[in-house]
Amino acid sequence: MKNLGLGRGFNRMLLGLLTVWAFHLGFPNILQAAPVGELEPTIGPLGLTVTDSPDPVPPGGALTYTIVVRNDSTDLVATNVVLTFTPPSGVTVGSPPAGCTNSSGIITCPLGLISAGGSKTLGSIGVTLSTSVAVCSALGSVAKVTGTMNSVAVSGQYTVTTNVGSVPDPFPQPGALDKAFNCNGKKSVSFRSYDYAHAIALDPGGSGKFRVAGMACLTPGADCVVAVASFNSNGSLDMNFGTGGKVTAAALPEHVTVNTSDHEGHPVFFESYDKILVTGTRGNYSADFLGFIPLGKSAGIADFAVLRYKYDSVSKTLVLDNTFDGDGIKKFDVGGWDDQAESVFWGGAGKIWALGSSIAYGHGNAAIASIHADDGSLVISKTMDLGGAPEDAPEALEALTPMDDGTIVAVGWIEVGDSNRDLAIVLYDPFNTLPKWSFSSTGIQTLNLSPPGFPYEAATAVVAKSGADAKIFVAFNEGGFKQSMVGLLCLQSDGSRCMGFGTDGVVLTDIAVDWTDGYYDQVRAIKRELTPSGEKIIMVGRSASSKFAVLRYDANTGALDPSFGADGMATTPFGAGHVRAEAMTILTGQNRLLVVGSGGGDFAIARYVIGAPSLWTPLSSGASRVY
């Protein structure tokens, strides 16, 4: 629905000009000023309310316009009101509404008198699009209304734009792009030269709108600000949000850096629909003009930093939330000279989790911290020795998922030897601030699952299934010289491998054999899904050919689902350069999967078909339900 009309200020200005003109010509009684104590009469505006349905409309489809002409004046009658409607090109116009005429496709409707504050509704104007109208184009129709108020002619002309979409496939193949989304199933949005989308959140009010958050940078991974875009369910930008559907925050606080480029971490996450969490590193301290270093710090030292932004719907701006630790920034030392925060997650139960690494006294450790969401106070922060070798070798935690019992499963990597990396998995009990011994002798598992020629592996995402049949699914990357694969590991709650799942609980998948210089197969996010044929695991990331990649596996056997895409995989190009899917959410009851990431220097969004809506439901573990 489009509400259109001239501004009242314009009409008051017109009235004033006419009054001056009348007195100048010696006709003082043509327009008289209102007596003292009475309201001055308002001329106009004549406005329109137009409904075009459906929007988008497919080529060859039927489009219906319903038009309401309004007299928005509070005290003047509009007379001799006439509506003229010119449909867009490429359509055939049906019969005009009662009382209207059709001359060469132009509809003219004499409406006569409309009382102050009143309106008149036309019957429907129906058009049929030619099949030659281009998909993803825009149709522009023109509505003009004229009339008279207090002997003054008033008029307005308005353009009504309707989007042309594709014809939805009544039986779409799972893994196909959803053509009802932005006509072609995908959307790109630009903020700066290098934009990285990391997180997605659905409107909890059920409107179908969603928001995407990430970083917008002037150079690759640098000179960045937090950016958020809001979308309608059909993929169009939500023009009621920010400016044109987009908003950016001010520059990051001094000495705070966020790792946004090609790495394993997850630096941006939605705490709620209006609150965005960002994690980075607060460091690079330098002396002031007197030569002093901040108290308790030394040059080059780095700490964890967690920032919380909120969207202000009144000012339509993105600002730091000063209810979070006083200024929207929580800075703290985890235990080393060089603490590097890589990822942030909303863990439910009022807790925010930050993950990364710490180096102190020549020893590399993983780092984990929990923060109270209500005020930003610290719950715990600690380092863990995951077993990297030698002692100064780096190690890090990159992702986590909460279990129903409050246990946290965190995953990452350790460095072993000369730049070789192995997987690391921790089953962590935050109540006792220790790993759970039932998972292994230490509560920590490090695994070398690499086939020959793949010295690099790192876990980047995890999802858990609680209950009697509790399982942990870990998504990880395998890399070697000009070769790469993605992996899926299934563990029982005691840390043992899942029997019958892949080969000894492990599945390796080569997404693209056409290796592109500088790009590798990578997985970034993982979810569980229940379909009519049983439970599935969905992973998203990118292919070595630099495309969005979506993979679906059988959760019991680890086999790729042959009913999904091409042999269980779907890939989508998004221009040149850095292309990578980072996050996803399942649209409950709509058999659709929303995937967000980066492509061609922009935020990139794709919507895929994944199953039959009447028999399908998403699964999630833990208290977090916002992605």
N, C-alpha and C positions, 0 to 999 in steps of 0.2 A: 504494500500500500504506500502510495506517495502522496504527501500533503503539500500542496503547492499554493502560493498566493503572494500578492504584493505586500510589502511591509506597510504598516499603518503610518510610520514616519514619512514615507514617500507621499502618501496621500495628504497628510497635513501640510507638507511642503507645497504640494500642488494647490491646495486650497489657499494658502497664503499668497502664492504668486498670482492666482486668479483674482484675489481680493485687491492686490496692488494694481493690477491691470484695470479692473473695473473702476476704481476710484480715479485712476489716471485719465480715463476716457470720460469721466463725468457721470458714471452710472453707479452711484453709491448704494443703491437699493438692490443691485443684482445679487450681491453676497453681503449679508449683514453679520457683524460680529455678534456673538452670543451676549445677552445681558449679563451684567455682573451677578455672580452667584449661580449661574446655570452652566452646564457642561457644553463645550463647543461641539457642534455636530461633527461626526467623522464621516468622511467620504471614502468608501471602500474599506478594505479591499474585497474584490471578488476572488474567491479562492476555489481550488479544485481538490477533491480527494479521488485519486484514481487507483483502481485495483486491476492489475493485469495478471491473468492466471491461465496457464501455469507460467512460472518464471523460474528456471529457464523453460523454453518451449522447444521441442525438437523440430527439425526441418520436415515440412509436410504436415505438421501438427496444427491443431486448432488453438487459437488464442482469443480470449475473451476480455474485453475492457468493460469495467463498470465505473461510471463517472458520477460523482456528486458535485454539483455546483453550489458554493456556499456564499452567502452574504455575511461577511465577517464584521460588518459595521454593527455597532450596538444601538444605533438610533436612526438610521436612514434606510428607507426602502430603496431597493434596486429595481428599476423598471427597464423594459425593452431588452431584457437579458437574452443573449444569443450565444450558443456554444457552437464552435466550428471545430471538427475533429478531422485531422489529416492522418490516415494510417501510414505505416512505413511502406517503403517499396518492397516488392517481392511477395505481396499478399493479395488474396482475393477477399473483397469485403462482402459480408452477408447482408441480409435485410436490415435496414436501419431501425432503430427503436421507434415506437409509436410517436407520431407527431414530428418526426425528423425526416429529412430527405437525403438522398444519395445522388450526388452529381459528380460523375467521373471518379467515384471512390471517395469523395470528400463528404462527410456527414455534417449536415447543418441542422441545429435543433433550436427553434425559437422557444424560450422558456417564460417570456413575459415578466411578471412581477415576482420578486423574492423579498419577503419581509426582512426587517433588521434581525440579524442573528439566525435567519432561516436558511433553508437549503432545498434543492430539488435534485432528485435522483433520476438519471436517465435509465432506460432499459439497457440491456447488454448490447454492446457492439462486438460482433463476432467476425474474426478474420481467419483465413486459412493460409498458412505459409506454403510457398513453393518448395518443392524438394531441392531446388537449386540454391536455396539460401545457405550460406556457409555456416558450418558448425563452429561454435565458439565466437560467433560475431554478435553484434548488438543491433537491435532494431530500434529506430527512433521514430516515434509518432509525435505529432504536434497537436496540442489542444489550446484553442484560443477562446476566451470568453469576453464579451463586451456587454455594456449596459450603461445606465444613467443613474446618478445619485444627485439629488438636489440640483438638477439641471446641469450637472457636470458629467461629461462622458468619462467612463472608466473602462479599462481593458487590461488584459493580461495574457501573455502567451507563454506556454510551458511545454517543455520536451519531456516525454515519458520514454524511458529506455527499458527495453526487455531483452534479456539474454537469450541467445539461441544455443541450446545444448544438444547433445547427441541423443540418439534413440536408445534408451536403456535395453540391454539384453535381458529378455525374460528368464533366460536360463544361463546366467553367467558362470563361467568356469572358475572354480576356486583358484586363486592366484592371479586372476586377471585384474587389471586396474578397473575401478568403478567409474564408468563414464558419466554417471550422474554427479560426480564431483569435479567441478570446474571444467566440464565438457570432456576432458581427456584423462581424468583420474589423477592428475598431479598439478601442483601449484608451486611457483617460485615467488619469493618476496625479497626485495633488496632494501637494506638499510645503508650500509657503507660498502667499501670495496671488497671486504672479506668478511662474510657473515657465517656464523656457526650456530645452528639450532641444536639444542641439547635436551629439551624437556617439553612435555605436552600435558595439558590439563583440560578436562571436560567441564562445561558449565554444570554445576551441581543442581541448578534449577531445571534441567531437562530441556533447555531450549534447542539443544543440538549444536550450540556454539562451542568453540574450543579456542584455547590460547597456546601459543608456542613461544618458548623463551630460550634465549641463548646470548651470544656475544656478537657484537658488530665491531669490526676492526678496520683501521685504515691501512694497515699492512698485515701480512700473514701472521696471525697470532699476537699482534702488538697494537698499541694505541686503541684499546678496546673499551666499549661501554656495554652495559647490560641492555638488551633489546627484547621487546615482547610484541607479538602481533596477535590480533584477535580475528577469528574467522566465523562466518556463518556456516551452517551445516553443508551448504552446497559448494563451499570452497571460496566464496567471495569474501573480501575483507569486511569486517564489521565496522561500518563508518561511524558508529556511536562510541567507538573506543579510540582513545588517543587522538592523533591527527591522521585521518584517512585509514584508520584501523591499525596504526602502528604507534609505538612509543619507545623512546630510549631514555635511560637515566643519564645523570651528569657523569663526568669522568670518574673513574675509580678513585677511591681515597688514596692519598699519597703513600707510596711504598707498597701498595697492594698490587700483586700481579695474579692473573688467572691464566692457567694453562688451557688454551682453547684449541690448539692445533692437533696434529695427528698423534694422539697418545692414548693410553688405556683408561684414563680417568673420566669421571662424570662430574664436571664442575658446576652444573646448574640443575636445579630441581625445584618443582613446585611443592611448597608446603600446603598450599590451598590455592583456590582459583585466583585470589588477589595477592598472594604472597609468594615471592620467589627467593629461593636460597641460592647463594653463590659462594663457592669456596675458593680460596687462593692462598697465597703466601704473603705474609707481612714481613718485609726484610729490607736488605740493602740500606741499613742505617748508615748515616754519614754524620760527620761532626757539624755542629752549628757554626755560626760566624765567630764564636769565641773558642772553637776547637773542642767542644764537649760532645760526647756521645750520649744518647739517652740512658738514664739511670738503669743499671742492670743489664745493659746490652753492650755488644761490641760490633765493630764494623763488619758487615757481611753476614751477621747472624740473621736467621729467618725463623718465623713462628707461623703457626696455623692462623688463618683468618677466615671467619664465616660471616657473611653479610646477608642481611635480610631486607629485601625491597618490598614495598607494597604499592599497589596501584590505587591512586586516589581518583575515584570516579567523578568527583566534583571538578577538580582542576585538570583532570585527564592527564596526569603526570605519574611518573614512576620515581619514587623517592625512597631513601633509606628509612626503615621503620624504627623510630627512636624508642619504641617500647621494648626493643631487643637490645639489651645491655646498654641502654641509655642513648646510643647514637646509631644503632643499626649495624654495628660492627663488633664482633666478638674476636679478640686477639688473645692468643694464649700459647705458652710454651708447652710442648708435649714431652720434651725430655732431651732435646739435642741442640747442638749449635745450628744445625741446618734441618729444620722441620719443613717438609714440603707437603701441603695439602693438595690432594688430587681429586677427591670426590666428596659429594655431600648428598645425603638422603634423608627423607622424612621417614622415620621408622615407626610412626604410630606411638600411642601411649604418651603423647606430649613430648617426644624426644626427637632431637635432630642428631644425626650421626655424621662425623667427618672422618675421612680416611686418607692415608698417605704414607709418608716415610719419614724417618728421622736418622740423622747421623750425629753421633757424639763420641768424642775421644777415639776417632778412627774406627768406630763400630757402626755398621749399618743395621737398622731395625725397621720393622713396620710400625705404623702409628695409627691409633684409633682413639676417638673422643666422642663423648655424648654431651649434649647441651639441652637444658630445659627450654622448650619453645616459648613458654609464657613470658620469661624475662631475660633469657639469654645467659643465665648463670650456668656454670660448668657442673656437669654431673660427675664425669670421670674423664681422665686423659691418661693414656699409658702407651708405652712402647712394647713391642713383642719381638723377640729374636726368633725368626722363622727358620733359621738354619742356613743362611747364605754363607758362601765361602769364597775367598778368605774373609776374615772378620770385617774388613772395611767394604765388602761387596754390598751394593744396594739391594734393598728388598722393600716391597710396598703392598698395601692392601688397596684394592681398586673398587670393589663393589660389595654390597651386602643385601641380605633379605632377612626380615624378622620371621621367626617361627611363632606358632600360636601360643607356646609356653613362655614366650619372652626371650628365648634364646636367639642369638644373632649368628647367622652364617656369613662369614666374610671371606672373600677370595682375592687373590692377587698373584704375586710372583716373587721369586728369589733369584739372585744372580749366583751362578756357580761357575767358577773358573773364568776363562777368558771370554766374557760377554755372553756366556750361555745362560739361559733362563729356564727355570722349572716352575710348575704350578705350585701355589700355596693355598690351602683351605683351612680355615679356623672355625671351629664350633665354639662360640663364645657365650659365656653366661655373665651378662652385665651386672647381675645382682651380687655375684661373688667376685666380680672383676677378674675372672680367670677363665682360661679355656676349659671346656668340659672334658674331663678325662675319659668319659665313656666313648668319645669319638675316636680316640687313639690314646696311646700312653701319655701324650702331652696335650691332647686336644687340638693338635696341629698336624696336618698332613702336607708333605711336599712330594710331588710326583713328577717323574720324568716320563712323559708319554710319547716323546718325539720318535718318529721313524728316522732312519738314517738320512742325513742331509738336512735335518730340521733342528738346529741347535736352540732356536728361540721359541719359547712358549710362555704365554701369560693368560691368566684367567681374568675376564673382563665383566662377567655378569653371572648372576646366580638366582635361581628360584627354588623354593622348597615346597614340599607337600607334607603337611603334618598329619597326625593321626596314627592309626595302627599300621598303615602301610606307608610310613614316613619315608620320603626320599629327598635327595638333594641333587639338583641338576645344575652343572657348572658349564658355562660357555667359555671357550678359550680359543686362543689363536696359536697357530703353528707357523713359524717362518724359517726360511733358509735362503740361500743365494738364488735370487730370481725365481723363487717358488714359495708357495704359501697354501695353507689350508685352514679351515675352521674345525673346531672340535666340540664334542658334547660328551660330558662325563656324568654318569649316574652313580650315586653313592647311597647306601643305606644309612640310617641315622647313626649307626655305630662305626661308620667310616668304611665299611666293606663295600666292594663293588656290587652293582646290581646284576644278578644272574640273568642270563638270557638277553641282556641289553647290549647290542653291538658285539664287539670282541672284548671280553673281560670288562664290560661296563663302559667301553669307549667307542665313539663313532667319529671318524675323520671324514671331512667332505671337502673336495676340491671344487669350489664354485666356478671358477673360470680358469681354463688352461692358457688363455691368451693373455699372458702376463704383460702389463703395461708398465713402462719404466717408472719406478718410484711408487707403484701402488700394489697392494697385496690384498688377498682375501682376508676379511676381518669380520668378527662378530662383536656387536656392541650391546645388545639387549636380548633378554629371554623372557618368555611367558609360558604359562600352562593354559590349555584350552580343552574344553570338553566338546566333542562332536558326536554325531549319531554313530560313528564307527569307533568311538572310544576316545581316551585322552590323548592329546597331542602336545608337542612342544614346538613353539614358534621362536625362531631366532632371526634377528635383523642385523644388518651391517653393510658391508660392501663387497663387491667382487673385485678381482684383480684387474678387470677391464674397466674399473672406476664407474660402477653403477650401484644404485641401491640394490640390496640383496635381501630376500625374504625366504626362509627355509622352514619347512614343517616336517616334524618327525613323529613317528609313533612312540608314545611315552613308555610303552612296555617293551618294545623290541629295539628301538633306536633306528628303525628303517625309515628312510625318507618316504613321505606320503605320496604315492604315485597319482592321487587324485588332485594334487595341488600343483599348479603351474606346470613346468616341464620337469618331470621326474622329481617332484617335491621342492622345486626351487623356482623363484620368480625374480627377475632382475629388471631394473628400470633406469634408463639413462637420464641424467640431469645436467647436460652441458659438459664443458671441459673442466679440467683441473680437479680440485678436491671434491669428491662425491662420496658421501658416507651417511648411511642411516644411523641415528643415534638412539632413538627411543620410539616406543609404540604404545598404543592403547587399543583394547578391543572394545568396539561399540556394542554394548549389550543389546541383544535382540535384533540387531540389524545386519548380521552376518558380514560385518565390515571390520577392517583393520586399518587404523590410522598410523602412519609411520612418518617421522620427522627427522630431518638431518640437514646436511649441507650439500649444495650442488652448484657449480658454476659461480661460486662466490656469493650465493644467496641462501636464505632459508629455503629448504626444500621440503614439500609435504606430498605424500602420496596416500591414496586410499585404495585398499585391495578388497576383493571379494574373498571370503574365507569359508562360507558354509551356509547351510539352510537355517534361516532364522527361527523357525518354529521348533527346531530340535537342538538348538545350540545355546551354550551358555559359557561365559568366561570363568576361569578359576583364578584365585589369588590367595596367597598366604600372608599371614600377618594382618596388622590393623590398617596398613596403608592401602588406600583405594584411589588415590589421585596420582596421576603420572605426568 
